[in-house]
Amino acid sequence: MSVVYLSGDYLPAGDAKVSVNDRGFLFGDGVYEVTPAYGGRLFRWVQHLGRLRRGLAAIGIDFEAAPLKQVKEELLARNGLDGASGAYVYVQVTRGTAPRTHWFPDPPVAPTVYAFANRFARPAMEDWARGISAVTVPDQRWARADIKAIALLANVLAAQAAVEAGAGNAIFVRDGIALEGSHNNLFAVFDGVLTTAPKSNYILHGITRDLLIELAGGMGIPVEERTIPLPELYLADEVFFSGTTTEVRPVVEIDGRRVGDGTVGPVVRRLYEGFLGVVQGGQAAG
């Protein structure tokens, strides 16, 4: 049985218990963060910590997240993942346990902190090179998608729509604009220009997204951060998703329409090779 962390204790997952009065359970009142680890080293921890801190501040939870680095490293070790080629550590912080009221507990209560570690494996290269299909869905999320809130019902419904359509992922569309995937950021390539939605309250400010933009700059690939209308997305030469456990995943079909020539294109291949070079070399770990 895996070892998890719950509000100061490391214990078997089956022994971890959260009160039914926890506000995460009652309201989805909390935030989460997922940090990848390669060879036991947390990847871009500083950036993940910054995003978690911004989420906590945005919803008014007073919690210092910096010590979670030690928690995450300990979970990797206790679960035998400190040497794993690919793993991740999930942590969520809720507003804590208190009698049910729609307003914040007064006086404040201690936040509930839960974390676990798990292994993940990227697809074999031959599977990656086949790409995946995607379907578009209306974006029914709240207007603060930049906060990694634990209330993910709209994301769950989008992912299920993809499963029912036999697709690998869903793409959120709001007011005719393609924004991002059900749990990852979205990129498209038009005439060699790497294009992605600009940071706003309607997309998650992805750590892997930022890394790929950095890599593209170093490779001389032009980058444009702008809105992508859905009709234009259908005409893209290449499309792919990025994310913590998604890493870089090419899309060859959207809503039954072939992307480009229906094969994985050269830009995403270059970026994936660059990404693997970084994570396998540990250049951005720490």
Backbone bond lengths (Angstrom), bond angles and torsions (degrees), N, CA, C in turn:
res aa  C-N    CA-C-N  psi(-1)  N-CA   C-N-CA  omega(-1)  CA-C   N-CA-C  phi
1 M - - - 1.462 - - 1.523 109.20 -
2 S 1.320 116.84 137.05 1.453 120.32 -178.02 1.522 111.58 -69.33
3 V 1.315 114.39 156.74 1.465 121.69 177.14 1.516 108.14 -99.37
4 V 1.319 116.78 131.78 1.458 122.00 178.76 1.528 109.06 -120.18
5 Y 1.306 114.97 171.09 1.467 121.59 177.01 1.519 107.71 -116.83
6 L 1.328 116.62 133.04 1.461 120.48 177.68 1.523 109.22 -141.44
7 S 1.318 114.55 105.08 1.468 122.58 172.69 1.528 112.85 47.75
8 G 1.338 115.77 51.26 1.452 120.67 173.39 1.504 115.15 104.16
9 D 1.327 118.18 -11.60 1.459 121.36 -176.97 1.531 111.31 -118.08
10 Y 1.332 115.63 143.65 1.458 122.18 169.27 1.528 106.72 -101.99
11 L 1.309 117.93 127.46 1.451 120.44 -175.82 1.520 110.66 -155.62
12 P 1.343 117.87 161.74 1.463 119.60 178.02 1.527 110.45 -59.06
13 A 1.319 116.14 143.34 1.465 120.05 -176.30 1.523 111.80 -54.78
14 G 1.340 117.14 -38.07 1.453 120.11 -178.26 1.516 113.86 -68.34
15 D 1.324 116.79 -17.02 1.465 120.55 179.77 1.531 112.86 -96.07
16 A 1.330 117.63 -6.10 1.466 120.29 -178.03 1.525 109.73 -77.28
17 K 1.313 117.19 128.12 1.463 122.52 -177.63 1.531 110.12 -131.00
18 V 1.315 115.78 135.01 1.459 122.18 176.83 1.519 107.85 -119.29
19 S 1.310 116.94 138.94 1.460 121.73 -178.82 1.529 111.79 -61.97
20 V 1.337 115.68 145.32 1.476 119.71 174.42 1.519 111.14 -66.62
21 N 1.347 117.12 -14.13 1.456 120.79 177.17 1.523 112.65 -93.36
22 D 1.336 116.53 6.97 1.459 118.26 175.99 1.524 109.08 -66.87
23 R 1.317 116.31 136.62 1.457 120.44 -174.99 1.536 112.26 -70.92
24 G 1.329 116.76 -19.90 1.450 118.33 172.03 1.512 110.93 -66.54
25 F 1.338 116.61 -40.40 1.458 122.26 178.37 1.528 111.31 -70.16
26 L 1.319 116.86 -41.74 1.466 120.67 -174.66 1.530 113.42 -79.93
27 F 1.337 116.54 -38.18 1.460 120.04 -171.25 1.536 114.42 -124.16
28 G 1.325 118.18 -8.75 1.464 118.31 -167.41 1.515 110.05 66.39
29 D 1.336 115.78 33.10 1.465 122.99 -172.82 1.532 109.08 -90.08
30 G 1.325 115.85 82.26 1.452 120.11 -179.56 1.509 111.17 178.67
31 V 1.301 115.64 177.17 1.464 121.97 179.16 1.520 108.50 -130.75
32 Y 1.335 115.25 165.31 1.459 119.68 179.10 1.516 109.41 -141.55
33 E 1.321 115.23 167.66 1.457 121.92 176.75 1.526 107.62 -150.43
34 V 1.314 116.29 143.72 1.461 122.18 178.62 1.527 107.66 -124.44
35 T 1.318 116.02 120.54 1.460 121.46 -178.87 1.521 109.61 -113.11
36 P 1.329 118.33 125.20 1.453 119.17 176.78 1.521 110.76 -78.01
37 A 1.324 114.57 160.07 1.463 120.63 176.00 1.517 108.09 -139.70
38 Y 1.323 115.48 135.11 1.455 121.66 178.91 1.525 107.57 -122.99
39 G 1.339 115.71 122.92 1.456 119.25 -176.80 1.512 112.26 61.18
40 G 1.332 116.66 30.32 1.456 121.06 178.57 1.515 114.86 82.78
41 R 1.336 117.92 0.11 1.469 120.58 -178.66 1.523 109.78 -104.85
42 L 1.315 116.25 126.83 1.456 120.93 177.48 1.526 109.54 -61.66
43 F 1.304 116.51 135.42 1.457 122.10 -173.95 1.527 110.59 -99.23
44 R 1.333 115.66 120.73 1.470 121.56 -179.66 1.534 111.86 53.37
45 W 1.318 115.38 46.38 1.460 120.16 -179.06 1.521 112.16 -57.59
46 V 1.313 117.77 -40.59 1.471 120.33 -177.35 1.526 110.19 -59.35
47 Q 1.321 117.24 -42.30 1.464 120.71 -179.96 1.531 110.98 -68.70
48 H 1.332 116.80 -40.35 1.468 119.32 178.45 1.524 110.98 -66.62
49 L 1.335 116.66 -39.97 1.462 120.07 176.65 1.520 110.51 -61.64
50 G 1.329 116.87 -42.76 1.462 119.72 179.81 1.514 111.99 -60.92
51 R 1.330 116.79 -41.64 1.469 119.23 179.75 1.521 111.26 -67.00
52 L 1.342 116.96 -39.60 1.461 119.70 177.99 1.523 110.74 -64.03
53 R 1.312 116.27 -42.73 1.467 119.05 178.46 1.527 111.17 -61.01
54 R 1.322 116.81 -41.48 1.475 119.60 179.45 1.524 110.88 -63.71
55 G 1.333 117.28 -39.29 1.451 120.57 178.28 1.519 112.29 -65.05
56 L 1.328 116.15 -44.34 1.459 120.23 178.31 1.527 111.06 -60.69
57 A 1.332 116.20 -44.30 1.467 119.96 179.62 1.518 110.95 -64.65
58 A 1.328 116.98 -38.45 1.465 120.70 -176.43 1.523 112.29 -64.21
59 I 1.351 116.66 -32.43 1.463 117.81 -179.35 1.529 112.25 -106.13
60 G 1.327 116.76 7.08 1.460 120.20 171.23 1.514 115.49 76.29
61 I 1.341 117.83 33.91 1.465 120.34 172.89 1.525 108.35 -99.66
62 D 1.330 115.58 123.03 1.467 121.72 -178.65 1.524 108.17 -88.18
63 F 1.332 116.20 100.66 1.460 120.43 -178.17 1.516 108.43 -154.92
64 E 1.319 116.62 130.51 1.456 120.77 177.75 1.518 108.76 -90.06
65 A 1.325 115.48 114.91 1.458 121.11 -171.15 1.522 114.09 -89.91
66 A 1.323 119.29 -11.04 1.459 120.82 -174.81 1.532 113.25 -55.78
67 P 1.362 119.67 -41.11 1.466 119.29 -179.85 1.523 113.81 -63.90
68 L 1.318 118.01 -11.40 1.460 119.94 178.90 1.522 112.27 -65.05
69 K 1.322 117.55 -17.74 1.471 118.63 176.27 1.524 109.85 -60.00
70 Q 1.341 116.50 -45.15 1.458 119.84 179.73 1.534 110.86 -66.17
71 V 1.316 116.30 -37.14 1.467 120.50 177.56 1.529 110.36 -61.62
72 K 1.311 115.89 -45.27 1.463 119.66 -178.45 1.523 111.23 -65.55
73 E 1.313 116.67 -42.17 1.467 119.85 178.24 1.521 111.30 -64.23
74 E 1.327 116.32 -38.48 1.460 120.62 178.92 1.528 111.02 -65.86
75 L 1.317 116.95 -39.93 1.459 120.35 178.38 1.526 111.45 -64.77
76 L 1.318 116.67 -39.30 1.462 119.36 175.64 1.525 110.60 -59.12
77 A 1.325 115.98 -45.26 1.462 120.54 -178.31 1.520 111.60 -67.12
78 R 1.324 117.08 -46.33 1.470 120.53 -176.06 1.531 111.90 -67.17
79 N 1.310 117.23 -23.08 1.460 120.62 179.92 1.522 113.10 -101.90
80 G 1.333 115.90 12.81 1.449 120.00 176.79 1.514 113.95 67.48
81 L 1.331 115.98 28.71 1.465 120.41 -176.82 1.522 112.53 -110.52
82 D 1.325 116.92 6.96 1.460 119.37 -176.19 1.523 112.05 -71.56
83 G 1.336 117.42 -10.35 1.459 119.78 174.53 1.515 112.43 -118.57
84 A 1.319 116.97 8.67 1.464 120.95 -176.11 1.518 111.27 -68.83
85 S 1.324 116.17 142.40 1.463 119.89 178.60 1.516 111.72 -67.58
86 G 1.329 116.61 -27.67 1.457 120.40 177.12 1.515 110.74 -150.32
87 A 1.328 117.21 125.77 1.461 122.25 177.96 1.529 107.59 -151.09
88 Y 1.324 114.88 170.70 1.462 118.85 175.05 1.517 108.60 -146.68
89 V 1.320 115.74 155.77 1.459 122.02 175.65 1.524 108.42 -123.32
90 Y 1.317 114.56 122.28 1.472 122.74 178.89 1.518 108.11 -97.62
91 V 1.322 116.70 135.46 1.461 120.62 173.43 1.517 108.46 -136.80
92 Q 1.326 116.54 139.06 1.455 120.03 172.65 1.520 109.68 -131.68
93 V 1.316 114.39 145.70 1.461 121.74 -179.94 1.516 107.50 -125.08
94 T 1.328 117.01 119.36 1.460 120.17 176.75 1.530 109.51 -105.35
95 R 1.325 115.15 169.73 1.466 119.17 -177.19 1.526 111.80 -70.97
96 G 1.325 117.58 -9.59 1.452 121.00 175.02 1.514 113.55 108.78
97 T 1.315 115.81 -173.07 1.463 123.44 -175.86 1.520 109.99 -102.45
98 A 1.329 115.72 126.33 1.466 121.07 -177.95 1.521 108.39 -162.29
99 P 1.339 117.92 160.32 1.462 119.36 173.60 1.532 110.37 -54.15
100 R 1.314 116.49 143.97 1.462 121.57 -172.69 1.535 111.38 -69.53
101 T 1.326 114.65 114.22 1.465 122.51 170.59 1.519 107.03 -140.20
102 H 1.308 117.95 150.00 1.457 119.64 -179.96 1.523 111.35 -71.77
103 W 1.318 118.35 -27.24 1.462 121.49 176.98 1.531 109.52 -85.99
104 F 1.330 115.37 168.77 1.460 120.52 -178.18 1.526 110.29 -64.79
105 P 1.332 117.54 148.57 1.475 120.03 174.14 1.529 110.73 -58.08
106 D 1.322 116.28 138.83 1.463 121.86 179.97 1.526 107.72 -137.46
107 P 1.330 117.40 108.77 1.464 128.05 7.09 1.530 111.65 -73.40
108 P 1.348 116.65 162.41 1.461 119.91 179.39 1.532 111.75 -61.21
109 V 1.330 115.22 154.17 1.459 121.06 176.60 1.522 108.54 -114.75
110 A 1.312 115.77 166.12 1.464 119.68 -179.38 1.527 109.69 -68.65
111 P 1.328 118.02 135.30 1.459 119.98 176.49 1.527 111.17 -63.05
112 T 1.313 115.93 153.25 1.465 122.04 171.69 1.519 107.63 -94.28
113 V 1.331 116.21 127.82 1.470 121.56 -178.35 1.520 108.50 -119.56
114 Y 1.321 115.56 121.84 1.466 121.49 -179.44 1.517 108.50 -127.14
115 A 1.337 116.31 138.46 1.465 119.87 179.71 1.519 110.04 -148.57
116 F 1.318 115.88 148.26 1.459 121.14 173.86 1.519 109.26 -147.43
117 A 1.322 116.09 160.32 1.468 122.14 178.88 1.522 108.82 -121.00
118 N 1.320 114.72 148.53 1.461 119.38 179.59 1.520 108.93 -151.18
119 R 1.303 115.48 161.03 1.454 122.00 177.07 1.529 109.51 -88.51
120 F 1.321 117.65 147.73 1.456 119.56 166.99 1.521 108.81 -138.69
121 A 1.308 114.86 150.18 1.458 120.29 -178.10 1.522 108.68 -125.36
122 R 1.313 116.35 130.55 1.465 119.46 175.76 1.518 108.98 -71.98
123 P 1.320 117.84 155.86 1.462 119.61 -179.81 1.523 111.26 -65.20
124 A 1.326 115.14 152.10 1.460 119.82 173.74 1.522 108.70 -57.77
125 M 1.319 117.15 150.91 1.460 120.85 -174.09 1.522 112.05 -57.53
126 E 1.336 117.11 -37.56 1.458 118.23 -179.92 1.524 111.85 -66.79
127 D 1.336 116.77 -32.85 1.468 120.10 176.23 1.520 110.35 -72.89
128 W 1.341 116.03 -43.24 1.469 120.35 178.37 1.523 109.78 -57.45
129 A 1.323 116.54 -42.44 1.463 121.57 -174.60 1.524 113.05 -70.28
130 R 1.325 117.12 -13.08 1.468 119.36 175.58 1.519 111.42 -80.88
131 G 1.325 117.01 -20.84 1.453 120.60 -178.62 1.514 111.57 72.83
132 I 1.330 115.69 176.27 1.460 121.48 178.92 1.524 109.22 -128.25
133 S 1.318 115.76 168.56 1.458 121.21 173.38 1.528 108.86 -101.61
134 A 1.305 115.78 162.54 1.456 121.51 178.22 1.525 109.52 -142.47
135 V 1.316 115.57 154.88 1.458 121.67 173.91 1.523 108.20 -122.24
136 T 1.302 117.19 152.92 1.465 120.64 177.37 1.521 109.37 -96.27
137 V 1.333 114.92 146.79 1.461 121.80 178.54 1.525 108.35 -138.13
138 P 1.336 118.34 151.22 1.466 119.88 175.09 1.528 109.96 -63.83
139 D 1.318 116.31 139.41 1.461 120.96 179.31 1.525 108.64 -80.90
140 Q 1.336 115.80 106.12 1.463 121.15 -178.94 1.529 112.06 -105.31
141 R 1.329 116.60 13.35 1.458 120.02 179.91 1.528 110.96 -73.20
142 W 1.339 115.53 164.05 1.450 118.79 174.13 1.521 108.71 -70.25
143 A 1.326 116.84 171.01 1.469 121.61 -170.37 1.520 114.02 -83.31
144 R 1.338 118.05 15.12 1.458 120.88 176.44 1.532 109.79 -125.08
145 A 1.324 114.65 56.83 1.464 119.83 178.70 1.521 111.77 -67.17
146 D 1.333 117.68 -12.86 1.461 120.75 177.41 1.527 111.92 -73.42
147 I 1.321 117.68 -16.20 1.459 122.05 176.46 1.529 108.05 -92.41
148 K 1.337 116.70 128.19 1.465 119.59 178.27 1.520 109.25 -79.93
149 A 1.320 115.52 69.20 1.458 121.61 179.70 1.526 109.70 -74.02
150 I 1.333 116.61 148.04 1.462 119.87 -178.73 1.522 112.00 -77.47
151 A 1.333 118.50 -10.80 1.464 121.78 176.60 1.531 108.36 -80.09
152 L 1.334 116.29 97.71 1.467 121.78 -170.42 1.525 112.47 -119.49
153 L 1.323 117.46 30.71 1.460 119.33 -176.06 1.521 111.97 -60.05
154 A 1.328 118.09 -43.70 1.464 120.09 179.96 1.523 111.07 -62.62
155 N 1.316 117.20 -36.86 1.465 121.05 177.17 1.525 111.08 -67.07
156 V 1.326 116.00 -40.37 1.463 120.65 178.08 1.526 110.28 -61.52
157 L 1.326 116.69 -45.23 1.465 120.32 -179.39 1.522 111.06 -65.12
158 A 1.331 117.10 -37.25 1.469 120.62 177.57 1.520 110.83 -65.54
159 A 1.334 116.34 -45.10 1.457 119.80 179.58 1.524 111.04 -63.47
160 Q 1.344 116.74 -37.13 1.458 119.84 178.63 1.527 111.00 -68.51
161 A 1.328 116.87 -35.59 1.462 120.05 176.30 1.519 110.45 -60.97
162 A 1.332 116.23 -38.26 1.464 119.85 177.53 1.525 110.41 -66.30
163 V 1.323 117.26 -43.15 1.467 121.07 179.10 1.525 110.12 -59.93
164 E 1.326 116.61 -45.99 1.465 120.35 -177.72 1.525 112.10 -66.96
165 A 1.345 116.29 -25.22 1.464 120.44 178.00 1.526 111.95 -88.97
166 G 1.338 116.53 -1.63 1.452 120.06 -177.59 1.510 112.99 71.96
167 A 1.334 116.83 25.21 1.461 122.39 -178.09 1.519 110.30 -104.81
168 G 1.339 115.30 163.39 1.451 120.40 -178.62 1.510 114.46 -84.44
169 N 1.334 117.83 -18.91 1.463 119.84 -178.58 1.522 108.76 -166.41
170 A 1.328 115.45 168.68 1.460 122.44 175.94 1.519 109.52 -117.48
171 I 1.316 116.14 151.58 1.462 123.01 178.24 1.523 108.26 -116.71
172 F 1.332 117.03 123.44 1.458 121.34 177.82 1.532 110.28 -75.64
173 V 1.337 115.74 132.50 1.461 122.13 177.77 1.525 108.37 -124.11
174 R 1.320 116.34 124.30 1.472 122.12 178.88 1.519 108.62 -124.38
175 D 1.319 116.42 124.51 1.469 121.67 179.96 1.522 111.98 51.39
176 G 1.324 115.65 40.28 1.457 120.58 176.54 1.519 114.96 81.29
177 I 1.357 117.77 2.52 1.463 122.01 -177.32 1.524 109.51 -107.29
178 A 1.331 117.14 129.17 1.462 122.00 175.38 1.522 108.30 -79.80
179 L 1.330 116.96 122.44 1.460 120.66 -170.97 1.526 113.74 -105.22
180 E 1.325 116.52 -59.31 1.459 120.53 -176.73 1.515 109.24 -167.13
181 G 1.341 116.44 176.01 1.449 120.91 179.17 1.511 112.22 -82.17
182 S 1.318 115.66 177.83 1.464 120.47 -177.81 1.525 111.96 -64.75
183 H 1.340 117.30 -24.13 1.472 120.46 178.35 1.527 110.52 -151.35
184 N 1.321 117.02 29.81 1.460 120.63 -177.63 1.522 110.56 -163.56
185 N 1.324 115.99 165.96 1.461 121.43 178.70 1.521 110.57 -83.99
186 L 1.335 115.02 162.98 1.458 121.93 -174.01 1.520 110.13 -122.57
187 F 1.330 116.17 134.35 1.454 122.92 175.10 1.522 109.12 -125.53
188 A 1.334 115.89 150.97 1.464 122.22 172.06 1.520 108.04 -136.76
189 V 1.306 115.97 156.77 1.459 121.88 177.91 1.523 108.38 -121.63
190 F 1.335 115.85 126.58 1.455 122.93 177.84 1.527 108.42 -124.83
191 D 1.312 116.98 115.02 1.470 121.31 179.36 1.523 112.10 49.52
192 G 1.325 116.03 43.12 1.463 121.39 176.68 1.509 115.45 84.32
193 V 1.341 118.42 -3.00 1.470 122.14 -179.21 1.527 109.50 -96.59
194 L 1.316 116.77 121.79 1.455 122.21 176.88 1.526 108.35 -75.71
195 T 1.324 116.47 124.77 1.459 121.54 -171.72 1.520 110.19 -128.50
196 T 1.320 116.71 136.99 1.451 121.45 178.05 1.519 109.72 -152.01
197 A 1.322 115.84 156.63 1.466 119.96 -179.19 1.528 110.45 -61.58
198 P 1.328 117.66 141.08 1.468 119.79 177.53 1.521 110.47 -68.96
199 K 1.328 115.66 154.97 1.458 119.49 177.09 1.523 109.62 -62.69
200 S 1.308 115.35 132.80 1.459 121.79 178.22 1.522 106.83 -160.00
201 N 1.324 116.30 -176.15 1.457 119.71 177.43 1.524 112.23 -73.35
202 Y 1.340 118.16 -6.34 1.462 120.76 -176.64 1.523 113.82 -97.05
203 I 1.335 118.04 -3.49 1.464 119.78 175.23 1.521 109.61 -133.97
204 L 1.342 114.73 155.97 1.448 119.61 173.25 1.527 109.27 -74.96
205 H 1.313 116.57 137.07 1.459 121.04 179.39 1.530 108.14 -83.26
206 G 1.319 114.67 86.21 1.452 121.73 -168.91 1.522 113.83 -70.94
207 I 1.331 116.08 138.74 1.462 121.65 176.89 1.532 109.49 -72.04
208 T 1.335 116.70 -43.46 1.462 119.90 177.41 1.527 110.49 -67.14
209 R 1.318 117.00 -36.20 1.472 121.18 175.57 1.518 110.35 -55.00
210 D 1.329 116.28 -49.18 1.461 120.18 -178.89 1.527 111.15 -62.82
211 L 1.333 116.47 -40.69 1.460 120.16 179.95 1.524 110.80 -61.67
212 L 1.326 117.42 -42.71 1.464 120.39 -179.06 1.525 111.71 -65.85
213 I 1.320 116.79 -35.67 1.462 119.85 176.28 1.534 109.48 -65.11
214 E 1.338 116.85 -40.65 1.469 120.56 176.27 1.528 110.57 -61.64
215 L 1.331 116.15 -46.34 1.456 120.23 -179.44 1.522 111.00 -62.05
216 A 1.323 116.53 -41.77 1.466 119.85 179.95 1.523 110.58 -60.66
217 G 1.337 116.33 -41.41 1.460 119.35 177.93 1.512 112.06 -60.28
218 G 1.331 116.57 -41.26 1.461 120.51 179.54 1.516 113.21 -69.97
219 M 1.328 116.64 -22.63 1.462 121.31 179.53 1.526 112.97 -92.58
220 G 1.324 116.19 -2.51 1.458 119.61 -177.74 1.511 113.94 77.50
221 I 1.333 116.81 18.87 1.470 121.09 177.25 1.525 108.12 -87.03
222 P 1.327 118.96 120.74 1.469 120.15 178.94 1.530 110.74 -61.71
223 V 1.334 116.28 142.59 1.460 121.95 -179.77 1.516 109.38 -124.96
224 E 1.319 116.23 136.48 1.461 121.37 176.60 1.526 108.17 -133.19
225 E 1.320 115.94 122.61 1.455 121.36 175.77 1.522 107.58 -99.46
226 R 1.321 115.62 108.10 1.461 121.38 -177.01 1.522 109.11 -158.12
227 T 1.319 116.01 167.51 1.454 119.92 176.94 1.533 109.99 -70.27
228 I 1.333 115.03 148.89 1.461 121.57 179.54 1.528 108.08 -123.00
229 P 1.325 118.64 101.88 1.464 120.13 175.51 1.528 110.11 -60.60
230 L 1.322 116.06 144.97 1.462 119.54 -177.08 1.534 112.59 -56.27
231 P 1.347 120.49 -43.38 1.468 118.55 178.71 1.533 112.16 -58.40
232 E 1.334 117.19 -33.08 1.463 120.00 178.15 1.523 110.99 -72.73
233 L 1.332 116.82 -36.78 1.460 119.69 178.93 1.524 110.51 -59.14
234 Y 1.330 116.27 -38.56 1.459 119.55 178.82 1.531 112.28 -60.83
235 L 1.330 116.90 -22.72 1.467 121.32 -177.09 1.533 112.53 -98.19
236 A 1.328 117.58 4.37 1.468 120.90 -177.31 1.526 111.05 -64.38
237 D 1.330 115.04 149.68 1.462 120.44 175.19 1.525 110.96 -75.17
238 E 1.340 116.42 -35.29 1.461 122.10 179.15 1.524 108.17 -145.34
239 V 1.325 116.11 150.60 1.463 122.91 175.11 1.522 107.42 -141.05
240 F 1.339 116.23 141.08 1.460 118.77 174.98 1.521 110.56 -155.65
241 F 1.334 114.64 161.57 1.455 122.79 176.86 1.526 109.45 -105.53
242 S 1.329 115.94 157.13 1.466 121.28 173.42 1.516 109.15 -139.42
243 G 1.335 115.69 148.97 1.449 119.64 178.54 1.525 111.02 178.34
244 T 1.322 115.74 175.13 1.461 121.19 -175.37 1.515 112.20 -57.85
245 T 1.328 117.88 -53.24 1.465 120.48 178.52 1.527 111.28 -98.91
246 T 1.323 117.15 -16.96 1.468 120.36 173.00 1.521 110.06 -69.95
247 E 1.335 115.48 -34.01 1.460 123.48 -171.46 1.535 108.18 58.63
248 V 1.327 118.78 -106.00 1.471 121.70 177.14 1.525 106.02 -133.37
249 R 1.341 116.91 120.75 1.472 119.12 -175.33 1.526 110.01 -133.16
250 P 1.339 117.75 115.37 1.458 121.14 -177.42 1.527 113.00 -75.00
251 V 1.333 114.91 149.18 1.464 122.93 179.37 1.526 108.06 -115.90
252 V 1.318 116.97 129.25 1.471 120.40 -178.52 1.521 112.68 -112.37
253 E 1.333 116.83 -4.98 1.463 120.01 179.79 1.518 109.83 -153.25
254 I 1.329 117.15 134.90 1.463 122.67 176.82 1.524 108.48 -129.80
255 D 1.315 116.28 123.80 1.474 121.91 -179.87 1.522 111.91 51.29
256 G 1.330 115.69 38.47 1.460 120.02 178.82 1.506 114.93 79.72
257 R 1.348 116.93 -0.47 1.471 121.54 178.64 1.526 109.12 -98.81
258 R 1.281 117.48 135.85 1.453 122.28 179.17 1.525 110.22 -69.55
259 V 1.320 116.88 135.98 1.462 121.91 173.99 1.524 108.18 -87.84
260 G 1.330 116.67 122.23 1.456 120.54 -178.04 1.513 110.44 57.23
261 D 1.334 116.18 -127.19 1.464 119.41 178.15 1.527 112.06 -93.95
262 G 1.334 116.03 10.77 1.455 120.00 177.01 1.508 114.59 85.41
263 T 1.333 117.44 8.16 1.455 121.53 177.33 1.525 109.42 -123.49
264 V 1.333 115.31 165.68 1.465 120.20 179.35 1.524 109.10 -71.52
265 G 1.343 115.94 129.10 1.456 120.78 -171.71 1.517 114.87 -88.95
266 P 1.327 116.98 175.07 1.463 122.08 -174.10 1.520 114.47 -71.88
267 V 1.327 118.43 -32.28 1.467 119.43 -177.33 1.526 110.51 -68.02
268 V 1.334 116.88 -48.45 1.465 118.67 -179.72 1.523 110.29 -65.65
269 R 1.313 118.57 -33.03 1.464 120.27 176.45 1.528 110.84 -62.83
270 R 1.313 117.53 -45.33 1.461 120.54 179.37 1.526 111.17 -62.65
271 L 1.323 115.40 -43.48 1.460 118.93 -178.83 1.521 111.36 -66.99
272 Y 1.317 117.17 -38.46 1.467 119.93 178.52 1.522 110.51 -65.02
273 E 1.310 116.84 -42.90 1.463 119.75 177.28 1.531 110.61 -61.04
274 G 1.341 116.17 -41.48 1.458 119.39 177.54 1.516 112.14 -65.25
275 F 1.325 116.15 -40.65 1.463 120.94 177.98 1.530 110.56 -60.93
276 L 1.329 116.60 -47.36 1.461 119.97 179.53 1.524 111.18 -61.56
277 G 1.318 116.58 -37.08 1.452 119.75 177.37 1.510 112.16 -61.11
278 V 1.326 116.52 -37.05 1.465 120.48 179.72 1.520 110.67 -71.46
279 V 1.331 117.16 -51.96 1.463 118.65 -173.12 1.527 111.95 -72.05
280 Q 1.300 117.42 -33.91 1.462 119.23 179.06 1.517 111.77 -75.33
281 G 1.332 115.60 -27.07 1.457 119.10 177.97 1.510 113.38 -89.73
282 G 1.351 116.94 -6.19 1.452 120.79 178.87 1.515 113.67 68.53
283 Q 1.349 117.00 20.67 1.461 119.19 -174.71 1.525 113.42 -65.99
284 A 1.327 116.50 -27.78 1.469 118.26 -176.68 1.511 111.89 -112.76
285 A 1.332 117.19 16.50 1.452 119.60 -179.29 1.518 110.34 -80.16
286 G 1.322 114.74 163.89 1.444 119.53 176.25 1.513 113.04 118.89
